[in-house]
Amino acid sequence: MEKRIRNILDKIPKVEEGKRVVLGIDGLSRSGKTTLVKEIKQHFHKPVCIFHIDDYIVERKKRYNTGYEEWYEYYSLQWDVGELAKSLFTQLKEAETLQLLTYEDDADSHTLQNVILPNTCLIIIEGVFLQRKEWRDFFDSIIYIDSSRENRFNRESDVTRNNIGKFERRYWKAEEHYMKTVSPIEKADFVMRN
């Protein structure tokens, strides 16, 4: 096991028998969150349950062409923040089964997903904007992956990079808002540079 992943595993709170630990992997788009989650799961010695916050976005009509600026749609309307707090976050420590509406991109609709949670496990929630005030207190620990805009943009496909206007209007302004109003680097328990 490489030193970097060993160092990260050392930062995760101990998962005691009969307990669940909720770990957030926060970071902006293309910072390496999903890759880190796979590495943690591969090397962690107890059950791991993974939730990708993008699996719970709302339908397009609720997050595009709403009359708000595009950055606001992405930051504030992409998820039903309050509903996720109720159906996902508040249930993580006690519920045996979660019933979650999971977004299906092709159909632009939701299907009901039943997720069984072991009594003893590390629960990892991975996604952008995890430290917003409505969700932050549900985490036992948060790792923030800090990656420059240039590095993250270079990880996008050629087709996606050709639509830089959408990044300027939607994604980058929302990211700037998050960094300015939430200060996720300062609030994270551990910061990883990527």
CYANA upper distance limits for C-alpha pairs under 8 A (distance plus 0.5 A):
  1 MET  CA      5 ILE  CA      7.48
  1 MET  CA      6 ARG  CA      7.21
  1 MET  CA     43 HIS  CA      8.50
  2 GLU  CA      6 ARG  CA      6.91
  3 LYS  CA      7 ASN  CA      6.53
  4 ARG  CA      8 ILE  CA      6.92
  5 ILE  CA      9 LEU  CA      6.62
  5 ILE  CA     39 GLU  CA      7.69
  5 ILE  CA     40 ILE  CA      7.72
  6 ARG  CA     10 ASP  CA      6.74
  7 ASN  CA     11 LYS  CA      7.21
  8 ILE  CA     12 ILE  CA      7.36
  9 LEU  CA     40 ILE  CA      7.52
  9 LEU  CA     44 PHE  CA      8.01
 11 LYS  CA    190 PHE  CA      7.84
 12 ILE  CA     23 LEU  CA      8.01
 12 ILE  CA    141 SER  CA      7.59
 13 PRO  CA     21 VAL  CA      7.56
 13 PRO  CA    140 ASP  CA      8.11
 13 PRO  CA    141 SER  CA      7.78
 14 LYS  CA     21 VAL  CA      8.24
 15 VAL  CA     19 LYS  CA      6.81
 15 VAL  CA     20 ARG  CA      6.88
 15 VAL  CA     21 VAL  CA      6.52
 15 VAL  CA     46 LYS  CA      8.24
 15 VAL  CA    120 THR  CA      7.62
 15 VAL  CA    121 CYS  CA      7.17
 15 VAL  CA    122 LEU  CA      7.11
 16 GLU  CA     20 ARG  CA      8.14
 16 GLU  CA    120 THR  CA      7.60
 17 GLU  CA    119 ASN  CA      8.43
 17 GLU  CA    120 THR  CA      6.09
 18 GLY  CA    119 ASN  CA      5.65
 18 GLY  CA    120 THR  CA      5.18
 19 LYS  CA     93 LYS  CA      8.27
 19 LYS  CA    119 ASN  CA      6.63
 19 LYS  CA    120 THR  CA      5.39
 19 LYS  CA    121 CYS  CA      7.30
 20 ARG  CA     92 LEU  CA      8.39
 20 ARG  CA     93 LYS  CA      6.47
 20 ARG  CA    119 ASN  CA      7.21
 20 ARG  CA    120 THR  CA      5.89
 20 ARG  CA    121 CYS  CA      5.48
 20 ARG  CA    122 LEU  CA      6.27
 20 ARG  CA    123 ILE  CA      7.34
 21 VAL  CA     93 LYS  CA      8.31
 21 VAL  CA    121 CYS  CA      7.15
 21 VAL  CA    122 LEU  CA      5.50
 21 VAL  CA    123 ILE  CA      6.44
 21 VAL  CA    139 PHE  CA      8.48
 21 VAL  CA    140 ASP  CA      6.75
 22 VAL  CA     92 LEU  CA      8.17
 22 VAL  CA    122 LEU  CA      6.68
 22 VAL  CA    123 ILE  CA      5.23
 22 VAL  CA    124 ILE  CA      6.46
 22 VAL  CA    125 ILE  CA      7.94
 22 VAL  CA    138 PHE  CA      7.95
 22 VAL  CA    139 PHE  CA      5.67
 22 VAL  CA    140 ASP  CA      5.77
 22 VAL  CA    141 SER  CA      7.29
 23 LEU  CA    122 LEU  CA      7.67
 23 LEU  CA    123 ILE  CA      6.52
 23 LEU  CA    124 ILE  CA      5.30
 23 LEU  CA    125 ILE  CA      6.80
 23 LEU  CA    139 PHE  CA      6.36
 23 LEU  CA    140 ASP  CA      6.51
 23 LEU  CA    141 SER  CA      5.57
 23 LEU  CA    142 ILE  CA      6.14
 23 LEU  CA    143 ILE  CA      8.11
 24 GLY  CA    124 ILE  CA      6.25
 24 GLY  CA    125 ILE  CA      5.42
 24 GLY  CA    126 GLU  CA      6.39
 24 GLY  CA    130 LEU  CA      7.60
 24 GLY  CA    139 PHE  CA      6.85
 24 GLY  CA    141 SER  CA      6.83
 24 GLY  CA    142 ILE  CA      4.97
 24 GLY  CA    143 ILE  CA      6.63
 25 ILE  CA     33 LYS  CA      6.66
 25 ILE  CA     37 VAL  CA      8.06
 25 ILE  CA    124 ILE  CA      7.58
 25 ILE  CA    125 ILE  CA      6.70
 25 ILE  CA    126 GLU  CA      5.17
 25 ILE  CA    127 GLY  CA      6.99
 25 ILE  CA    130 LEU  CA      8.37
 25 ILE  CA    142 ILE  CA      6.45
 25 ILE  CA    143 ILE  CA      5.55
 25 ILE  CA    144 TYR  CA      6.51
 25 ILE  CA    145 ILE  CA      7.89
 26 ASP  CA     33 LYS  CA      7.47
 26 ASP  CA    126 GLU  CA      6.67
 26 ASP  CA    127 GLY  CA      6.03
 26 ASP  CA    128 VAL  CA      6.11
 26 ASP  CA    129 PHE  CA      7.20
 26 ASP  CA    130 LEU  CA      6.26
 26 ASP  CA    131 GLN  CA      7.96
 26 ASP  CA    142 ILE  CA      7.41
 26 ASP  CA    143 ILE  CA      6.61
 26 ASP  CA    144 TYR  CA      5.20
 26 ASP  CA    145 ILE  CA      6.79
 27 GLY  CA     31 SER  CA      6.48
 27 GLY  CA     32 GLY  CA      8.38
 27 GLY  CA     33 LYS  CA      7.18
 27 GLY  CA    127 GLY  CA      7.23
 27 GLY  CA    128 VAL  CA      5.92
 27 GLY  CA    129 PHE  CA      7.72
 27 GLY  CA    144 TYR  CA      5.89
 27 GLY  CA    145 ILE  CA      5.38
 27 GLY  CA    146 ASP  CA      6.88
 27 GLY  CA    147 SER  CA      8.45
 28 LEU  CA    127 GLY  CA      8.32
 28 LEU  CA    128 VAL  CA      5.87
 28 LEU  CA    129 PHE  CA      7.98
 28 LEU  CA    145 ILE  CA      8.21
 28 LEU  CA    146 ASP  CA      8.24
 28 LEU  CA    147 SER  CA      8.24
 28 LEU  CA    175 GLU  CA      7.41
 29 SER  CA    128 VAL  CA      7.19
 29 SER  CA    152 ARG  CA      7.37
 30 ARG  CA    152 ARG  CA      5.55
 30 ARG  CA    153 PHE  CA      7.95
 30 ARG  CA    155 ARG  CA      7.02
 30 ARG  CA    156 GLU  CA      7.92
 31 SER  CA    145 ILE  CA      6.72
 31 SER  CA    146 ASP  CA      7.27
 31 SER  CA    147 SER  CA      5.88
 31 SER  CA    152 ARG  CA      6.28
 31 SER  CA    194 ASN  CA      7.27
 32 GLY  CA     36 LEU  CA      6.75
 32 GLY  CA    145 ILE  CA      7.57
 32 GLY  CA    194 ASN  CA      7.66
 33 LYS  CA     37 VAL  CA      6.75
 33 LYS  CA    126 GLU  CA      6.97
 33 LYS  CA    127 GLY  CA      7.57
 33 LYS  CA    145 ILE  CA      7.45
 34 THR  CA     38 LYS  CA      6.86
 34 THR  CA    126 GLU  CA      7.56
 35 THR  CA     39 GLU  CA      6.90
 36 LEU  CA     40 ILE  CA      6.70
 37 VAL  CA     41 LYS  CA      6.66
 37 VAL  CA     50 ILE  CA      8.46
 37 VAL  CA    124 ILE  CA      7.99
 37 VAL  CA    126 GLU  CA      8.02
 38 LYS  CA     42 GLN  CA      6.63
 39 GLU  CA     43 HIS  CA      6.88
 40 ILE  CA     44 PHE  CA      6.25
 41 LYS  CA     48 VAL  CA      6.69
 44 PHE  CA     48 VAL  CA      8.10
 46 LYS  CA    120 THR  CA      8.12
 46 LYS  CA    121 CYS  CA      6.65
 46 LYS  CA    122 LEU  CA      7.65
 47 PRO  CA    118 PRO  CA      8.04
 47 PRO  CA    120 THR  CA      7.51
 47 PRO  CA    121 CYS  CA      5.29
 47 PRO  CA    122 LEU  CA      6.80
 48 VAL  CA    121 CYS  CA      5.97
 48 VAL  CA    122 LEU  CA      5.25
 48 VAL  CA    123 ILE  CA      6.31
 48 VAL  CA    124 ILE  CA      7.70
 49 CYS  CA    117 LEU  CA      7.78
 49 CYS  CA    121 CYS  CA      7.42
 49 CYS  CA    122 LEU  CA      6.75
 49 CYS  CA    123 ILE  CA      5.25
 49 CYS  CA    124 ILE  CA      6.62
 50 ILE  CA    123 ILE  CA      6.44
 50 ILE  CA    124 ILE  CA      5.32
 50 ILE  CA    125 ILE  CA      6.47
 50 ILE  CA    126 GLU  CA      8.08
 51 PHE  CA     55 ASP  CA      8.28
 51 PHE  CA    123 ILE  CA      8.22
 51 PHE  CA    124 ILE  CA      6.68
 51 PHE  CA    125 ILE  CA      5.24
 51 PHE  CA    126 GLU  CA      6.75
 52 HIS  CA     56 TYR  CA      8.32
 52 HIS  CA    125 ILE  CA      6.41
 52 HIS  CA    126 GLU  CA      5.47
 52 HIS  CA    127 GLY  CA      6.55
 53 ILE  CA     57 ILE  CA      7.92
 53 ILE  CA    125 ILE  CA      7.27
 53 ILE  CA    126 GLU  CA      6.55
 53 ILE  CA    127 GLY  CA      5.68
 53 ILE  CA    128 VAL  CA      8.14
 54 ASP  CA    127 GLY  CA      7.24
 55 ASP  CA    102 THR  CA      6.03
 55 ASP  CA    103 TYR  CA      5.95
 55 ASP  CA    104 GLU  CA      8.47
 56 TYR  CA     79 TRP  CA      7.14
 56 TYR  CA     84 LEU  CA      8.45
 56 TYR  CA    100 LEU  CA      8.44
 56 TYR  CA    101 LEU  CA      7.10
 56 TYR  CA    102 THR  CA      5.69
 56 TYR  CA    103 TYR  CA      5.96
 57 ILE  CA     78 GLN  CA      5.99
 57 ILE  CA     79 TRP  CA      5.08
 57 ILE  CA     80 ASP  CA      7.70
 57 ILE  CA    102 THR  CA      8.30
 57 ILE  CA    103 TYR  CA      6.61
 58 VAL  CA     62 LYS  CA      6.88
 58 VAL  CA     63 ARG  CA      7.49
 58 VAL  CA     77 LEU  CA      8.24
 58 VAL  CA     78 GLN  CA      6.42
 58 VAL  CA     79 TRP  CA      6.04
 58 VAL  CA     80 ASP  CA      7.23
 58 VAL  CA    103 TYR  CA      7.48
 59 GLU  CA     63 ARG  CA      7.39
 59 GLU  CA    103 TYR  CA      8.15
 59 GLU  CA    108 ASP  CA      6.14
 59 GLU  CA    109 SER  CA      6.63
 60 ARG  CA     64 TYR  CA      6.16
 60 ARG  CA    108 ASP  CA      7.28
 61 LYS  CA     65 ASN  CA      7.64
 61 LYS  CA     66 THR  CA      7.89
 62 LYS  CA     66 THR  CA      7.31
 62 LYS  CA     77 LEU  CA      7.24
 62 LYS  CA     78 GLN  CA      8.07
 63 ARG  CA     73 GLU  CA      5.80
 63 ARG  CA     74 TYR  CA      7.28
 63 ARG  CA     77 LEU  CA      5.74
 63 ARG  CA     78 GLN  CA      5.86
 64 TYR  CA     70 GLU  CA      7.91
 64 TYR  CA     73 GLU  CA      7.11
 65 ASN  CA     70 GLU  CA      8.44
 66 THR  CA     73 GLU  CA      7.99
 68 TYR  CA     72 TYR  CA      6.87
 68 TYR  CA     73 GLU  CA      6.86
 69 GLU  CA     73 GLU  CA      6.94
 69 GLU  CA    169 ARG  CA      8.46
 69 GLU  CA    170 ARG  CA      8.36
 70 GLU  CA     74 TYR  CA      6.84
 70 GLU  CA    169 ARG  CA      6.49
 70 GLU  CA    170 ARG  CA      5.18
 71 TRP  CA     75 TYR  CA      6.67
 71 TRP  CA    169 ARG  CA      6.60
 71 TRP  CA    170 ARG  CA      4.49
 71 TRP  CA    171 TYR  CA      6.54
 71 TRP  CA    172 TRP  CA      8.08
 71 TRP  CA    173 LYS  CA      5.97
 71 TRP  CA    174 ALA  CA      5.19
 72 TYR  CA     76 SER  CA      6.02
 72 TYR  CA     77 LEU  CA      7.62
 72 TYR  CA    170 ARG  CA      8.11
 72 TYR  CA    174 ALA  CA      7.03
 73 GLU  CA     77 LEU  CA      5.26
 73 GLU  CA     78 GLN  CA      6.73
 73 GLU  CA    170 ARG  CA      8.29
 74 TYR  CA     78 GLN  CA      5.57
 74 TYR  CA    170 ARG  CA      6.96
 74 TYR  CA    171 TYR  CA      7.45
 74 TYR  CA    174 ALA  CA      7.14
 75 TYR  CA    129 PHE  CA      8.32
 75 TYR  CA    174 ALA  CA      6.04
 75 TYR  CA    175 GLU  CA      8.49
 76 SER  CA     81 VAL  CA      8.36
 79 TRP  CA     84 LEU  CA      8.26
 80 ASP  CA     84 LEU  CA      6.69
 81 VAL  CA     85 ALA  CA      6.77
 81 VAL  CA    134 GLU  CA      7.63
 82 GLY  CA     86 LYS  CA      6.90
 82 GLY  CA    134 GLU  CA      7.70
 83 GLU  CA     87 SER  CA      6.44
 84 LEU  CA     88 LEU  CA      5.71
 84 LEU  CA     89 PHE  CA      7.00
 85 ALA  CA     89 PHE  CA      5.29
 85 ALA  CA     90 THR  CA      6.49
 85 ALA  CA    134 GLU  CA      7.42
 85 ALA  CA    135 TRP  CA      6.87
 86 LYS  CA     90 THR  CA      5.99
 86 LYS  CA     91 GLN  CA      7.81
 87 SER  CA     91 GLN  CA      7.06
 87 SER  CA     98 LEU  CA      7.92
 87 SER  CA     99 GLN  CA      7.76
 87 SER  CA    100 LEU  CA      7.25
 88 LEU  CA     92 LEU  CA      6.92
 88 LEU  CA     98 LEU  CA      7.55
 88 LEU  CA    100 LEU  CA      7.69
 89 PHE  CA    135 TRP  CA      7.68
 89 PHE  CA    138 PHE  CA      6.69
 90 THR  CA    138 PHE  CA      7.63
 91 GLN  CA     95 ALA  CA      5.79
 91 GLN  CA     98 LEU  CA      7.71
 92 LEU  CA    123 ILE  CA      8.42
 95 ALA  CA    117 LEU  CA      7.86
 96 GLU  CA    116 ILE  CA      6.35
 96 GLU  CA    117 LEU  CA      5.88
 96 GLU  CA    118 PRO  CA      7.63
 96 GLU  CA    119 ASN  CA      8.08
 97 THR  CA    114 ASN  CA      6.96
 97 THR  CA    115 VAL  CA      5.88
 97 THR  CA    116 ILE  CA      4.91
 97 THR  CA    117 LEU  CA      6.45
 98 LEU  CA    113 GLN  CA      8.34
 98 LEU  CA    114 ASN  CA      6.08
 98 LEU  CA    115 VAL  CA      5.50
 98 LEU  CA    116 ILE  CA      6.99
 98 LEU  CA    117 LEU  CA      8.18
 99 GLN  CA    112 LEU  CA      7.00
 99 GLN  CA    113 GLN  CA      6.11
 99 GLN  CA    114 ASN  CA      5.19
 99 GLN  CA    115 VAL  CA      7.00
100 LEU  CA    112 LEU  CA      6.16
100 LEU  CA    113 GLN  CA      5.62
100 LEU  CA    114 ASN  CA      6.98
100 LEU  CA    115 VAL  CA      8.22
101 LEU  CA    110 HIS  CA      6.03
101 LEU  CA    111 THR  CA      5.99
101 LEU  CA    112 LEU  CA      5.17
101 LEU  CA    113 GLN  CA      6.61
102 THR  CA    110 HIS  CA      5.66
102 THR  CA    111 THR  CA      5.85
102 THR  CA    112 LEU  CA      6.70
102 THR  CA    113 GLN  CA      6.83
103 TYR  CA    108 ASP  CA      7.51
103 TYR  CA    109 SER  CA      6.34
103 TYR  CA    110 HIS  CA      5.03
103 TYR  CA    111 THR  CA      7.19
104 GLU  CA    108 ASP  CA      6.11
104 GLU  CA    109 SER  CA      5.94
104 GLU  CA    110 HIS  CA      6.18
104 GLU  CA    111 THR  CA      7.69
105 ASP  CA    109 SER  CA      7.58
117 LEU  CA    121 CYS  CA      8.26
126 GLU  CA    130 LEU  CA      8.33
129 PHE  CA    178 TYR  CA      7.29
130 LEU  CA    135 TRP  CA      7.00
130 LEU  CA    136 ARG  CA      7.14
131 GLN  CA    135 TRP  CA      6.70
131 GLN  CA    136 ARG  CA      5.09
131 GLN  CA    182 VAL  CA      7.58
131 GLN  CA    184 PRO  CA      6.86
132 ARG  CA    136 ARG  CA      6.37
132 ARG  CA    178 TYR  CA      8.47
132 ARG  CA    182 VAL  CA      7.00
133 LYS  CA    137 ASP  CA      8.09
133 LYS  CA    182 VAL  CA      8.43
135 TRP  CA    139 PHE  CA      8.20
141 SER  CA    188 ALA  CA      8.11
141 SER  CA    189 ASP  CA      6.51
142 ILE  CA    188 ALA  CA      5.77
142 ILE  CA    189 ASP  CA      5.85
142 ILE  CA    190 PHE  CA      7.14
143 ILE  CA    188 ALA  CA      6.34
143 ILE  CA    189 ASP  CA      6.50
143 ILE  CA    190 PHE  CA      5.33
143 ILE  CA    191 VAL  CA      6.20
143 ILE  CA    192 MET  CA      7.61
144 TYR  CA    184 PRO  CA      7.66
144 TYR  CA    185 ILE  CA      6.84
144 TYR  CA    188 ALA  CA      6.34
144 TYR  CA    189 ASP  CA      8.32
144 TYR  CA    190 PHE  CA      6.82
144 TYR  CA    191 VAL  CA      5.30
144 TYR  CA    192 MET  CA      6.68
145 ILE  CA    191 VAL  CA      6.37
145 ILE  CA    192 MET  CA      5.31
145 ILE  CA    193 ARG  CA      6.33
145 ILE  CA    194 ASN  CA      7.04
146 ASP  CA    185 ILE  CA      8.11
146 ASP  CA    191 VAL  CA      7.25
146 ASP  CA    192 MET  CA      6.50
146 ASP  CA    193 ARG  CA      5.33
146 ASP  CA    194 ASN  CA      6.50
147 SER  CA    151 ASN  CA      7.08
147 SER  CA    152 ARG  CA      7.07
147 SER  CA    193 ARG  CA      6.54
147 SER  CA    194 ASN  CA      5.51
148 SER  CA    152 ARG  CA      6.75
149 ARG  CA    153 PHE  CA      6.43
150 GLU  CA    154 ASN  CA      6.64
151 ASN  CA    155 ARG  CA      7.08
152 ARG  CA    156 GLU  CA      7.57
153 PHE  CA    161 ARG  CA      7.57
154 ASN  CA    161 ARG  CA      8.30
156 GLU  CA    160 THR  CA      6.60
156 GLU  CA    161 ARG  CA      6.63
157 SER  CA    161 ARG  CA      6.67
158 ASP  CA    162 ASN  CA      6.78
159 VAL  CA    163 ASN  CA      7.68
160 THR  CA    164 ILE  CA      8.13
163 ASN  CA    167 PHE  CA      7.74
164 ILE  CA    168 GLU  CA      6.81
165 GLY  CA    169 ARG  CA      6.62
166 LYS  CA    170 ARG  CA      6.03
166 LYS  CA    171 TYR  CA      7.56
167 PHE  CA    171 TYR  CA      5.29
167 PHE  CA    172 TRP  CA      6.07
168 GLU  CA    172 TRP  CA      5.95
168 GLU  CA    173 LYS  CA      7.08
169 ARG  CA    173 LYS  CA      6.84
170 ARG  CA    174 ALA  CA      6.84
171 TYR  CA    175 GLU  CA      6.65
172 TRP  CA    176 GLU  CA      6.59
173 LYS  CA    177 HIS  CA      6.67
174 ALA  CA    178 TYR  CA      6.76
175 GLU  CA    179 MET  CA      6.66
176 GLU  CA    180 LYS  CA      6.54
177 HIS  CA    181 THR  CA      6.41
178 TYR  CA    182 VAL  CA      5.91
178 TYR  CA    183 SER  CA      7.54
178 TYR  CA    184 PRO  CA      8.17
179 MET  CA    183 SER  CA      5.47
179 MET  CA    184 PRO  CA      6.80
179 MET  CA    185 ILE  CA      8.48
183 SER  CA    187 LYS  CA      6.85
184 PRO  CA    188 ALA  CA      6.35
185 ILE  CA    191 VAL  CA      7.12
